[in-house]
Amino acid sequence: MGSEIFQPMLTMLTLTFFVWVYMFSRRIPYLQSLNMPADQVTSNLLNEDAPAQISNPSDNLKNLFEMPVLFYVLCLYLFVVGQVDTTYIIAAWLFATLRVAHSAVHCTINIVMLRFLIYLASCIAVWFMLFRAIWTML
């Protein structure tokens, strides 16, 4: 056991790729519809001024470089020190599954309270993994 921890990690990396593709599939047609020279496109135009269906995928992509970074580092740590077990695998899959759900909600219907609850649950999975690792180390 040990390398199984990489499966939820690869799921997260794949999710990041698909959100990145989705973001550009929304953003490029939007920019083309503006008929604006590229040097006049600002980050405000793409974020605050853009409709939600354009800005939400971008915001979600940014989210995938926040808590998931802790998840990646923690998974690598667990693998290196040989602590990967069934409990960590379940928590890792829970995190990855919840983050897929979070991205799906954020990029589509964007019900904020639902998105927050999914986010919170995913964070609890990571914090559980972290505090269990710390406890084991002590």
ChimeraX attribute file (.defattr): number of C-alpha atoms within 10 A of each C-alpha:
attribute: neighborCount
match mode: 1-to-1
recipient: residues
	/A:1	11
	/A:2	18
	/A:3	12
	/A:4	15
	/A:5	23
	/A:6	16
	/A:7	14
	/A:8	22
	/A:9	21
	/A:10	13
	/A:11	16
	/A:12	22
	/A:13	16
	/A:14	13
	/A:15	19
	/A:16	21
	/A:17	13
	/A:18	13
	/A:19	22
	/A:20	17
	/A:21	14
	/A:22	16
	/A:23	21
	/A:24	14
	/A:25	13
	/A:26	16
	/A:27	19
	/A:28	11
	/A:29	11
	/A:30	16
	/A:31	17
	/A:32	11
	/A:33	9
	/A:34	9
	/A:35	8
	/A:36	10
	/A:37	9
	/A:38	9
	/A:39	6
	/A:40	8
	/A:41	12
	/A:42	10
	/A:43	10
	/A:44	9
	/A:45	13
	/A:46	16
	/A:47	15
	/A:48	10
	/A:49	12
	/A:50	16
	/A:51	12
	/A:52	17
	/A:53	17
	/A:54	23
	/A:55	19
	/A:56	22
	/A:57	25
	/A:58	22
	/A:59	16
	/A:60	20
	/A:61	22
	/A:62	13
	/A:63	17
	/A:64	18
	/A:65	11
	/A:66	10
	/A:67	14
	/A:68	21
	/A:69	12
	/A:70	15
	/A:71	23
	/A:72	20
	/A:73	12
	/A:74	18
	/A:75	25
	/A:76	18
	/A:77	14
	/A:78	19
	/A:79	18
	/A:80	11
	/A:81	10
	/A:82	12
	/A:83	16
	/A:84	20
	/A:85	14
	/A:86	13
	/A:87	11
	/A:88	23
	/A:89	21
	/A:90	14
	/A:91	20
	/A:92	27
	/A:93	20
	/A:94	18
	/A:95	26
	/A:96	25
	/A:97	16
	/A:98	21
	/A:99	25
	/A:100	19
	/A:101	17
	/A:102	22
	/A:103	25
	/A:104	17
	/A:105	19
	/A:106	23
	/A:107	22
	/A:108	12
	/A:109	13
	/A:110	17
	/A:111	10
	/A:112	11
	/A:113	9
	/A:114	15
	/A:115	19
	/A:116	15
	/A:117	13
	/A:118	21
	/A:119	19
	/A:120	13
	/A:121	15
	/A:122	25
	/A:123	19
	/A:124	15
	/A:125	20
	/A:126	24
	/A:127	16
	/A:128	15
	/A:129	22
	/A:130	18
	/A:131	11
	/A:132	14
	/A:133	17
	/A:134	10
	/A:135	9
	/A:136	9
	/A:137	9
	/A:138	6
